[in-house]
Every structure is written in C-alpha cells, then in structure tokens.
Amino acid sequence: MKRDRRLFFEISAFYLFFFSIIGVYVIYMPKVLELKGYSSLQIGIVFAMSPLMRFLTPFFFLKRPLSKRIYELSLLLILICGVLFFVTIDRFYLFLIPNILLGVGFALILPYAETIALEKIGKENYGKSRLWGSIGFILMALLLADMMDDPQKVLNFLFATIALTVLFGYLVAKYDSPSVSDSELEGFSLKTHLWFWVSAFLMQVSFGPFYNFFTIYETSFGLDYKTVSYLWTFGVICEIAMLYFQSPLMKKNLLLLIKISILSAVIRWFLLFLFPASVPITFLAQSLHALSFALYYSAAISYLFHIYENRKLAQQFFGGISFGLGGFAGSLLAGYFYGEYLFLYASLVAFLSLLAIFGESEKFTDKKN
C-alpha cells in the first residue's frame, strides 16, 4: 500500500512538472523571443521544431525498443536543453538546436511515462494522476503572468521545471516492466489501425485554430483580454474535473468514448463559429474541453494500450502523429485560414476525424479491455 501511494505521488509529480514545462514554453516563450527581437517568422520556425521532431522521432524506434536507458538519456538531454536555452537564445540559428533536441526528448519521455502509468495505476486511476499535469500548466499561467516582460525570470522557471521533471522522471523509471521482445517489435504496424491514426491526426489539426488564434479571434469580436483569460482558465478547470471523475467512464467501450469526444469537438468549434461574441455560449463551448481534450486523450491512449503489444511505441506514435504532425499542420492551416470562418473550418476537420474513426473496427474494442 505504501509503495502504491509512493508510485502515485511520483508519477503525479512527474506530470505536474512536465506539463509545467509546456505551460512556460507555450504561453511565455513566444513573448520572450519577441522581446529578444525575433521576427514573427522566426518565432514560428522555432515553435515548429518541437512538434516536427515529435512526429519524426518514433520512426527511429520501429526496430528497437524504447528502453529504460534511452529514456534516462532523454531526461539528461532535456536537462542539457535547459542549459542551452540560456546560452543560445540571442542567436536564432543556435537557438533552434535546443528546441529540436527538446522535441526529441519529449517524444521519448512522455510515452515511456504514460505506459508505466497505465500499467501500474490502471486506466481507471490514470486521470487522477494526469490531472496534476493540468494543474501544473495552469499554475505556470498564473505564476508567470506578472513576469512576461522579464525574459531571465521566464528562463529560470523553464529550467526549474525541466530539472524537477528530470528528477521525478528518474524516480518513475524504476517502476518499468521488461522491454517488449523483438517479435513484438516486428509485429507493430500503423496500417492495422490506419483509420484511428488518420482520425487522431485530423483531431489535432482541428485544435490548431484554438491553440494559436483563440485569444485573437475572441478579442476581434469584442471580448476583453480578462474575459478571454477566464475562458482559458475555465476550460482547464473542466479538463481537471473530467480527469478526476472519469474513472467510471474508462470501464466502458473506449472506442465509443473516442467517438463521443470527437463529436464534442465538432460541436465546440461550430459554436465558436456561430456565436463568437456570446460570452455564455463561449463558456459553454469551453466546457466541452472536458470531452474534446481530457476524455479524448485518456480514452485514446488507453485504447492504444489495449490494441498494441508494443505499448511504448504506440504512445510515441500517438504523440508524434497527433500533437506532432497534427499540431504542425494545424498551426500552418490555422494561419492560412484565419478569419471569421476559422472555426467553421475547424469544425469540418473535426467532422472528418469523426468519419475516420468510424472506419476503426469494433472488433478491437474488447481486446484486453
């Protein structure tokens, strides 16, 4: 019992600090680069590196397992990145190096930890641990809000969150199970569940307008920045609530939960298109973050955990194809289509994701489920 509590604490602490990194990196680093004199094009290139590497990295592990040693080296790699951020930030081309390496590290670290979490604490309790990641993200948003004009403080926070992630990441590694066999590695195929992967890619593409332009879009329709900040916070609170209370749902048909979650994204983006200036309806749309992000993510990685023997590689590809390639394409397309119809396009892409997931065979829903 004591060991179980320690395991839950260490995995939860890992999530807390890992997603704190994401909070600092996504929310504040673009502003830091702007203050350093980077152009919008240069900032775009810098932040395209990490998702691109998250997509490419899993392909190097099709014939080799993601071992404990590789995982620990990846933790060391992101710690080195934390140092390199300080010494390269004033030179654009040199600054690309730690951002590329950070993407590689993220592509290896999170799937490894996710697999351990699902194996050791189970899909029913996974949400109560993962919600600490959401808390970490929102804490960074609140703590650094008054420090946006001080690049040094932001970099200090970034390094501190990286160092604490590395610390708890090493502690989590001791709970790992033996690596999969060579025969299991040879049996891994994206084609077997092609429609799932197509759907996951499109789902993340649909989030491109939200992650990159939600604040700009809503303020262009008259909402003030304070209200928009409340909308962001409310969405994360709904996410945390879902992660905490989702345990009974995770005992149900996971593929059905994925379909429901994607449908909620279709509705969510369509509401933002129809009623962009309505505060109550926009809050309603944000409440769907509980389904379209939190439930979708938990159901999707749990589904992969049950349909693939090589679980670490499956989680790597989920991060690579959805948050990597999908995030990369979603950002570019959102910039191209930005305008009053932006979230109509997002809704249509989410609908294509919904159509794609119906191509995934129901026969897999009961496998190890």
Secondary structure, 3 states (H helix, E strand, C coil): CHHHHHHHHHHHHHHHHHHHHHHHHHHHHHHHHHHCCCCHHHHHHHHHHHHHHHHHHHHHHCCCCCCHHHHHHHHHHHHHHHHHHHHHCCCHHHHHHHHHHHHHHHHHHHHHHHHHHHHHCHHHHHHHHHHHHHHHHHHHHHHCHHHCCCHHHHHHHHHHHHHHHHHHHHHHHCCCCCCCCHHHHHCCCCHHHHHHHHHHHHHHHHCHHHHHHHHHHHHHCCCCHHHHHHHHHHHHHHHHHHHHHCCCHHHCCHHHHHHHHHHHHHHHHHHHHHCCCCHHHHHHHHHCHHHHHHHHHHHHHHHHHHHCCCHHHHHHHHHHHHHHHHHHHHHHHHHHHCCCCHHHHHHHHHHHHHHHHCCCCHHHCCCCC
